[in-house]
Amino acid sequence: MTVDPYTPHSGDRRYGVLHYDLAVDYRVTTNRLSGTATIRLQLAERTSHISFDLVGLKATKVRVTGDRRASFRQDARRLKVVFGADRESGEELTVVVEYAGAPAPRRTRWGLLGWEELEDGVLVASQPTGAPTWFPCNDIPSDKATYRLEITADPEYTVVSGGEATRSTQRGRTRWTFQQPVRTATYLMTVQIGQYADDRVDLAGIPGRLYHPRALAPRVRADFARLPDMMQTFVAAFGPYPYESYKVVVTADDLEIPLEAQGMAIFGANHVDGVGGSERLVAHELAHQWFGNSVGVARWQDIWLNEGFACYAEWLWSEAAGGPTAHAQAVAHHAQLRALPQDLMLSDPGPADMFDDRVYKRGALTLHALRLTIGADAFFGLVQEWTSRFAGLAATTDDFLGLVDGAGDGARALVRTWIDELPLPSLPRSGRQPRATLSV
């Protein structure tokens, strides 16, 4: 485990988390949160202390199982836990943190991140460093863990998170419990709270849920009507859907951009117009379930692997749905990128530019160039090997290049040119023109 150089003030290399058990009580009207985090972890080195990321909330009690002499102290970003004696590498520990406060988003170079109040409810948008605004964690993308999340809220509100859910009512309040058995990065754990209707939909055999304000129901149902076809298309292209269900939340508030989380996506009211105006964004967020969520990045500098694939999925869906082909989209976006500054290295864009649209589009163009070079059948075989071999893991560009090595035809050198050099390469002129392999 290493601290990510793009987020050097987040995370602790001394351990990896195995499981988070989070019990949270939240009152919407007063924005008061109290929680207990039971964190099971394994030490990666001999150490006398560890730290959790925790921002804007105050730890009131910390216990280390079997260590009565353990103590803690907290500053604006970290909760430091000091052991009564040095602990050995490989040792498993359980740390229980009780904490409370008024959660709020943190200010970062990427804007406000984390727990955010809506007009009537809550939105959690954590990528890349917002998770500590609502629970103590090791907030680096490579440290994936399983979760049990229990949230108690006022009964008029629906609580949505990833994973299988159960609900019970006690003393006039509702307790929602979510199980996330798939290893998940901290930034992909989310909580969405609102007065939502709940539509069940069949997504080509995958259980689906659409959560939305009742007033938006006609627009939501119209704009997500093709989600089953989209799921079928992506399963054919990328391999089996990696989770037991897919949830979509549409908030009553407008949002700047849609968001992905583990097994779900979040859209604002402005993203549903009843005529499919955001269909490419629906495709983008669904594709993230394979690329970014199941196969995650071990370090933020490789974010092109998340966003390039999700952007390319937009083009694949366009082709499958009878719109412009992926090749036509690639040619058009290549012309647009050529007119922009050629000063971004895709394999290491730097923290300031990691969400630059050029990362998304050049990442997608890299994949299309690879498809042109090795042919559609080999390309989609490689993609499905990627989603299968690295499912549930945190991967790097080197891992991807290891698969590309087997494709031959100078594929590795081609990808390296696209991701490691500043000037935008030309799209390959290949006899292996892409064929329309996907349709609905």
Helices and strands as residue ranges (DSSP letters): E 15-27, E 32-43, E 47-53, E 58-64, E 71-74, E 78-87, E 92-101, E 106-108, E 111-118, E 121-125, G 131-133, E 145-153, E 158-160, E 164-170, E 173-184, G 186-188, E 192-194, E 197-203, E 206-212, G 214-216, H 217-223, H 227-238, E 246-250, E 259-261, E 264-267, G 269-271, H 279-287, E 296-297, G 300-302, H 304-320, H 326-338, G 351-353, H 357-374, H 376-389, E 394-395, H 397-404, G 405-407, H 411-420
